[in-house]
């Protein structure tokens, strides 16, 4: 593994032609099979873009997904979506749960073909496109629960836990398919800081007995390239230390680097995914700026526990801007790597 490895958080730029075709699908002008083929073309291009930029750990760009929630809710048995047509592909479904979600048969058996969410198949498609390591991310149970009208559970935490058990089964399938770096995204958690303990409990249900490297991404939202919430990561600590994950992935480029103090204050001794690219600003960072952010982080985190990534997903950036930002990120990491006098560890 290269020192200071570069990666993406998950989503990649959605070109205008893909946006239009996704909306065409919801207006019943193209078939599901046609949309699948279109998505696969876009994924191949996204992986190639990341490779050409020099990214060390790539993703599928989440290009099968309309947004951060619907792809999962539409596939979870027991989640009811009364209206599946959309005026725009990026809109959220109105989802509801009117009775407890059906539990999976068997305690540790994972999913079968009839109940799988299909994430393992998505991973296998991406895995065969590249020789590079692949990160596979999915939205966590706490954030998924924020987009469900819950009429089934007397205690709201039970819905979060039920979703976590479903995602744990998917994670087992992903591990069996060869995935070795999985990331749980919790983009809504910053809006509900008082519920961080529940979110961490749910993360541990998802990761239970799944022998892969686990990352947890917590940001302040990225809806139409705007943050959904503001604040600092104080709410995340010390609760996140109880999470059974190997890495936390946090945004710093947009917010500034002050919250790095929390890493030292709370003795976080695992990996940090350092956000060095502001995905809400189309201005492309200079490699020197990226390098300066990495140097600052090295005051708090050893180089062999630091991964370099954008703040959040690249979904809302124009394709050319996304490519240029990734190249700048790679160049900035290379500068610091050279200063450290090492290329591998």
N, C-alpha and C positions, 0 to 999 in steps of 0.2 A: 504494500500500500504506500502510495506517495505521501510524503509529509504534507500537512495542510491540504488534504484532499478537497476538491471542489465538487459541488453537487447543486441540484435545484431543490426547491421545496416540494414541488409536485406539478402544478399546472404550467402549461406553456401557452404562448401567444395563440389566440384563436383568430385566424385570418377572417376578413370580412366574408369571403366566399363560403367559408364553413359556417359562419353565423347564419347567413341567408339560407343555406341548405338545411341546417338544423330546424330553423323556423318553418321551412317548407314541409318538413316531415310532420310537425305538429299541426299544420294546416292540411294534412293528408294529400299533399301533392307528390310526395315520393314515398316509397315503401320502406319498411324497417330494414329489409335486406340491402336496399340501395344505400341507406344511411350507414349501415355497418361497413360497407365497402368504402364509403367516403371517409368515415372515421379512421379506417385502417390506413388509407393513403396519408391522412394528416398525421397519424402517429409515426409512420415511417419517416416523414419529413422532419418531424420534431426530434426524433432520435438522431437523425443525421445532422441536424443543426447543432445539437448538443455535442456530438462527436467532433464536428468541425471547429467548434468553439474551444475544444480542449477540455470539456467537462469530464471529470474522473468517474463520477457515479451518475448515471442518467436516469430519466423516468420516461413514462409513456406520454407525459404532458397532460394526462387526465382528459384527453380530447374526446373520449367517449361520453364524458359527463357534461351535462348542461350547466350545472353549478356545483356547489360543494355538498349538496344534500340529496337532490331528487333521484340520482342514479341508484342510491342505496334504498331510500324509502320505497321506491317503485318495485323493489325486488324482495322486500322483507314480508314474509307471510304474516297476516294480521294487521298490517298497516293499510288502511282504506283510503283511496284517493278517488273521490267522487267524479272529478272532472280532469281528464288527462290531456285535453287539448290546451294549448297555450297560445297566447297572442305573440309571445316572443320566447325563444328557446331558453333564455336565461332566467325567466320568471320562476318563482317557487310554486310548487304544487300546494294546494290546501289539503293536508293530510290529517287523518284522525285515527285514533285507536278507540274502539268502543267496547272491546273485551280484551282480557290479557293475551299477549302474544303467545302463540303455541310454542311450547318447549320442544327442543330437538329430542328425538328418540336416542337413548343411549347417553351415558354420562360423558364419555370422552371420544365420541365417534366422529365428530365433525358433521359435515353435511352430506346429503346424497344429491343425485342429479335433480330431483324434483324440488329441493329446497335450497340449493346453492344459489348464492347471489351472483355467481359467475366471475368472481374476482380472480380465481386461480387461472381460468382460461384467459383472462385479460393479461395476466402476468406472463403466461406461456407465450402468448403472441409477441410480447415485447422482448422476452428473453431470446427468442430466435433471431431478432433483428440486429443484435450487437454483441460484441465480445466484452464490452465493458460491464462492470457491476451495475445492477439495476436496483434502484430504490422504488418500492411500491407503497403508495400512501392511500389512506382511506379516512373519511371523516369519523371522528370518535362518537361514542354513544351519548355523551352529554350534549354536544352540538346538534346531533340528529334529533334529540328529544325536544329541542327548542322550536322545531318546525312541525311538531305534531300536537294536535288538539287531543288531550288525554282525557277520555271519559271512562277509562277502564280501571285505573289504579287509585286506591284511596290515598296512597302515599306516592308523590311524584317520583321519588327516587327509585321506586320499583320499576317504572318504565325505563329509566336509564340503565338499571341493572339487567333488565330483560334484553335490551338492545346490545348491551355489552356481551351477554352470553351468545347472542347470535353472531356478533363480530368475532368472538373467540373461535367459533366453529369455522368461520371463513379463514381466519388466520392459520388454523391447522391445515386447511386445504392449501393455502398459499405456501406454507412451509413444505408440505408434501410435494408441491409442484416445483420446488427448488428455490423459492424466495428466501433470501437470507438477510435482507434489510427491509423492515416494515416500519412505516411511520403512521402514527395516529395524529390526526389534525383536530384541534379543538378551537376553531375560530370564534366561537360564541362565548367561550369561558371568561374572557376579559370583561364581558358585560354582566357577569353574574359572579363576582369575586367571592361572595359569601358562600358559594357552593363549590369551592375548590376541593374540599375534602371528599364530597360525593364524586366529583369528576375523577379524582385520583383513585378512589375505590373502584370506579368503573374501568379505568385504564388497567388496573391490576387484574380485573376479570378478563379483559380482552387478551392480555399477554400471558395469562396463566398457562403453564406447560407448553408454550410454543417456543422451541429452542432456536430463535433467530436473534439478530441484533434489532433492538427496538428503539425508535426515536419518537419523541412527543413534541409536536409543533404547537405552540401557543402564540397567537398573534392578536392584533386588534381589529381583525376583519379586513376584507379587501373586496368590497362590493362596489362595482363600477369604479375601481381605482380610488376609492375613498375609504378611510377607516370607519368602522362601525362604532368604535369605542375609543376612549383615550385614557391615559393613566400611566402607571408604572407597574413593573413586575413584582412589586413587594407582596401583592396578594398571593403570588404563586409559591412563595417561600414562607416557612420551611415545608409546607405541605407536599411539594413536589418531590422532596427527598424520599418520601415513602413510595413513590411510583416505581414499579419494577420495569424501568426502562434504562437503556444504556446511554441515552443522549437526550438533551432538550434542545430544541431548535427555536430560536427567539429572534425577533426583529430589533435591529439597532440602527440601521442606516437612516431611517426616517426619524426615529425618536431621539437619536443621540446615544452616546455610549455610557451615560451615567449609571444605568442599571447593571453594568458589569460589576459594580461594587457588591451586588448581591451574591455573585458567584464566590467571592472570597469571604464575605460576611457569613454565609451559611455553609461554607466548606463543601461546595459542590465538587465532587471528585470524579465525575464521569465526563463524557464528551459534551462539548458545547457546539451546536450548530450556530455559527455566527452570521447574522444578517448584515451584509456589507453593501447591498445594492437596494436602493429605494425603488420599489416596483410601482409606486404611486406617482412617480415623477418621470416624465419622458426624457429628461436631460440625462445623457449618458455620462456616468462617472469616469473620471480619469483613473487609469491604473494606479497612479500615485496616491489618490485619495483612498482607493481600496486598500492599498498597502498600509497606509497610515492607520486605518481602522483595525487591520489585523495586528499591527505592532502594538496598538493600545490593548487589544484583547490579550496579547501574550504577557501583559503585566499581571493577568489574573488567571490565565489558563495555560498549562504547558502545551507546547507545539504538538506533542503527540496525542493530545486530546482535543484538538481544535479542527473543526470542519468548516469550510467556507461555502456560504450559500447566499442567495438573495433573501430579503426580508420575508417575502411570501411568494405565492405563485405568480407567474408571468402572464397570466390570462389576459389582462387588460392592456398590455403593451402591444404596440404595432410590431409585426414580425421583425422588421429590420432593427428596430430599437432593442427588442429582446436579444437578438443575435449580438448586437454591439455591446450591450451591457454584459452579456456572458463572457465575451472576449475580454472586456476590461477586467472583469472579476478574475478570470484565469491569469491574465497578465499581472495583476496586482499580487495574487498569491505566489506567482513565480518569482516576483521581486523579493518577497520576504523569504521564500524558500532558499533563494540564492544567498541572501544575507546570513541565513542560519548555517550555510555551508553544507546542507544536506538535501538530498532529493528523495531518499527513502528511509524507512525506519524498520 
